[in-house]
């Protein structure tokens, strides 16, 4: 475990899985390797479900050539199939020049990660709030189109509409967290149900449809087929409300911390 750091900050259920994997990454990439960090739910454990949640790694190399990709291909394939480890390989230059076009993704990493090898890289990266706002608005509007088209294609079949809403909410959670960050009024929670409650408080909207979809996904609440269309309509209304709210936010050119 030489050079692996901050293991005490990882949940026990994650630590035992990632340590051998990280050791192999260090062996494969050696001097080309700058940083490895665990990010997302695996970095804090509160929202991590063993066997279901992915263990996300950011692997920062000095350069990424085809040879570098070949070196790690077998390990990456094995990790995804056997242990749900999903590494993202980037260079520091790529990160430095991409925070304006992928601000939500990098903000999620910046806010919730544990460096396990190398140095912290996010301290010097500024993510501008207007870029976050634009990506939030784009994502929300894209979801509205996807939900409407999905309704037409699925012919209002209840089980398929439920899956459509569950997939939609899963994909929207990073956007919702960043919509809260744009308000700047509170520390954003980690657990999804708490994030949805914060959204209600910050924007004054009834988020019950989001909680219904979340609880259906987690098996905490059974969504009857007879209620699916009604929940779908309410869920779509929430997204439409958020589009308008995000569009009207006035932020200036400040960075999110």
C-alpha positions in Angstrom: 0.0 0.0 0.0 3.0 2.3 -0.5 2.1 5.8 -1.5 -1.7 5.2 -1.0 -3.1 7.9 1.3 -6.2 8.9 3.1 -7.6 5.4 3.4 -9.0 6.3 6.8 -11.4 8.7 5.0 -13.0 6.0 2.9 -15.9 3.8 4.0 -14.7 0.3 5.0 -16.9 -1.3 2.3 -15.1 0.7 -0.4 -11.5 0.5 1.0 -11.2 -3.2 0.7 -12.2 -3.1 -3.0 -10.2 -0.2 -4.2 -6.8 -0.7 -2.5 -5.7 -3.7 -4.7 -7.1 -1.9 -7.8 -5.2 1.4 -7.0 -2.0 -0.6 -6.3 -2.2 -2.1 -9.8 -2.8 1.4 -11.3 0.3 2.7 -9.6 2.2 -0.3 -10.9 1.0 0.2 -14.4 1.4 3.9 -14.8 4.3 4.7 -12.5 5.9 8.1 -13.3 3.1 9.0 -15.7 0.6 9.0 -12.8 -0.2 12.3 -11.1 -3.3 11.7 -9.0 -6.0 9.2 -8.1 -9.1 10.2 -6.3 -12.3 8.4 -5.3 -15.3 10.6 -5.9 -19.1 10.4 -5.7 -21.1 8.2 -3.2 -18.1 5.9 -2.6 -16.1 8.8 -1.2 -18.5 9.3 1.7 -20.6 6.2 2.1 -23.9 7.8 3.1 -25.5 7.2 -0.3 -23.4 4.2 -1.3 -25.1 0.9 -1.9 -22.7 -2.0 -2.0 -23.2 -4.2 -5.1 -25.3 -1.5 -6.8 -23.4 1.8 -6.6 -20.3 2.3 -8.8 -17.0 3.2 -7.2 -15.9 6.1 -9.3 -12.2 6.9 -9.7 -10.6 10.0 -11.3 -7.2 8.9 -12.6 -5.0 11.9 -13.7 -2.1 11.1 -16.0 0.6 13.4 -17.4 -0.3 12.2 -20.8 -2.7 9.6 -22.3 -1.5 7.9 -25.4 -2.9 4.8 -27.1 -0.2 2.8 -25.5 -1.3 4.1 -22.1 -4.8 3.0 -22.8 -3.7 -0.4 -23.8 -1.7 -0.8 -20.6 -4.8 -0.3 -18.5 -7.5 -1.9 -20.7 -7.5 -5.3 -19.0 -7.6 -3.9 -15.5 -10.4 -1.4 -16.4 -12.5 -4.2 -18.0 -12.0 -6.5 -15.0 -12.9 -3.7 -12.5 -16.1 -2.8 -14.3 -17.3 -6.4 -14.6 -16.3 -7.8 -11.2 -16.3 -4.9 -8.7 -18.2 -2.0 -10.4 -15.1 0.2 -10.3 -15.4 2.9 -13.0 -12.2 4.9 -13.6 -12.2 8.2 -15.6 -8.8 8.9 -17.2 -7.9 12.6 -17.8 -4.9 14.8 -18.0 -4.5 17.9 -15.9 -4.5 20.0 -19.0 -7.8 18.5 -20.1 -9.3 19.4 -16.7 -7.9 22.9 -16.7 -9.4 23.6 -20.1 -12.7 21.9 -19.6 -14.2 23.3 -16.4 -16.1 25.8 -18.5 -17.9 23.1 -20.6 -18.3 20.4 -17.9 -18.8 22.6 -14.8 -21.4 20.3 -13.2 -19.2 17.2 -13.5 -16.1 18.9 -12.1 -18.1 20.7 -9.4 -19.4 17.3 -8.2 -15.9 15.9 -8.1 -14.5 19.0 -6.4 -17.2 18.9 -3.7 -17.1 15.2 -2.9 -13.8 13.3 -3.3 -10.9 11.7 -1.5 -7.4 11.8 -2.9 -5.8 8.4 -2.5 -2.6 8.9 -4.5 -0.7 12.0 -5.4 -1.7 15.6 -4.9 -4.9 17.6 -4.6 -5.7 19.1 -8.1 -9.0 21.0 -7.5 -7.7 23.7 -5.2 -6.5 25.8 -8.2 -9.5 25.1 -10.4 -12.2 27.9 -10.5 -15.7 26.9 -11.7 -17.7 29.9 -12.7 -21.3 30.0 -11.6 -22.6 31.2 -14.9 -21.2 28.2 -16.6 -22.9 26.0 -14.0 -26.2 27.8 -14.6 -26.0 27.4 -18.3 -25.3 23.6 -18.0 -28.1 23.2 -15.5 -30.5 25.0 -17.8 -29.4 22.9 -20.8 -29.7 19.6 -18.8 -33.2 20.5 -17.5 -34.5 21.5 -20.9 -33.0 18.3 -22.4 -34.8 16.2 -19.8 -38.1 17.9 -20.6 -37.7 16.9 -24.3 -36.7 13.3 -23.2 -39.7 12.9 -20.9 -42.1 14.2 -23.5 -40.7 12.0 -26.3 -40.6 9.1 -23.9 -44.2 9.5 -23.1 -45.1 9.3 -26.8 -42.9 6.3 -27.5 -43.9 4.3 -24.4 -47.6 4.8 -25.1 -48.2 5.7 -21.4 -47.4 2.2 -20.2 -47.1 2.5 -16.4 -44.1 0.3 -15.7 -42.1 1.9 -18.5 -43.1 5.4 -17.4 -41.9 4.6 -13.9 -38.5 3.5 -15.3 -38.4 6.7 -17.4 -38.9 8.9 -14.3 -36.4 6.9 -12.2 -33.7 7.2 -14.9 -34.5 10.9 -15.3 -34.2 11.6 -11.6 -31.0 9.6 -11.3 -29.4 11.6 -14.1 -30.7 14.9 -12.7 -29.4 14.6 -9.1 -26.0 16.3 -9.9 -27.9 19.1 -11.7 -30.2 19.5 -8.7 -27.3 19.7 -6.3 -25.7 22.4 -8.4 -29.0 24.3 -8.7 -28.8 24.5 -4.9 -25.2 25.6 -5.0 -26.2 28.5 -7.3 -28.5 29.8 -4.6 -25.5 29.8 -2.2 -27.8 29.8 0.8 -26.9 26.4 2.4 -24.4 23.6 2.4 -25.7 21.0 -0.1 -26.6 17.7 1.5 -25.2 14.3 0.3 -28.2 12.1 0.7 -30.7 12.3 -2.2 -33.8 12.7 -0.1 -32.2 15.6 1.9 -31.1 17.3 -1.4 -34.7 17.2 -2.6 -35.9 18.6 0.6 -33.4 21.4 0.3 -34.6 22.1 -3.2 -38.1 22.6 -1.8 -36.8 25.1 0.8 -34.6 27.0 -1.6 -37.0 27.4 -4.5 -40.4 27.2 -2.8 -41.6 24.3 -4.9 -43.5 21.1 -4.0 -40.9 18.4 -4.6 -43.2 15.6 -3.5 -43.2 14.1 -7.1 -39.4 13.8 -6.9 -39.5 12.1 -3.5 -42.2 9.7 -4.8 -39.9 8.7 -7.7 -36.9 8.4 -5.5 -38.7 6.2 -2.9 -40.1 4.0 -5.7 -36.5 3.5 -7.0 -35.3 2.6 -3.5 -38.3 0.3 -2.8 -39.5 2.5 0.0 -42.8 3.2 -1.6 -44.9 1.3 -4.2 -46.1 3.6 -7.0 -49.4 2.1 -8.1 -49.9 1.9 -11.9 -53.1 3.9 -11.5 -51.1 6.8 -10.1 -48.2 6.8 -12.6 -49.6 9.3 -15.1 -50.5 11.7 -12.4 -47.0 11.5 -10.9 -45.5 11.8 -14.3 -47.4 15.1 -14.9 -46.4 16.5 -11.6 -42.8 15.4 -12.1 -42.7 17.1 -15.5 -44.2 20.3 -13.9 -41.4 20.4 -11.4 -38.7 20.2 -14.1 -40.5 23.0 -16.1 -40.6 25.2 -13.0 -36.9 24.7 -12.4 -36.1 25.6 -16.0 -37.7 29.0 -15.5 -36.1 29.5 -12.0 -32.6 28.7 -13.3 -33.1 30.9 -16.4 -34.0 33.9 -14.2 -31.1 33.5 -11.8 -28.8 36.5 -11.8 -25.3 35.5 -10.7 -22.6 37.7 -12.1 -19.2 36.2 -12.9 -18.3 34.6 -9.6 -16.6 31.2 -8.9 -18.3 28.5 -6.9 -16.2 27.3 -3.9 
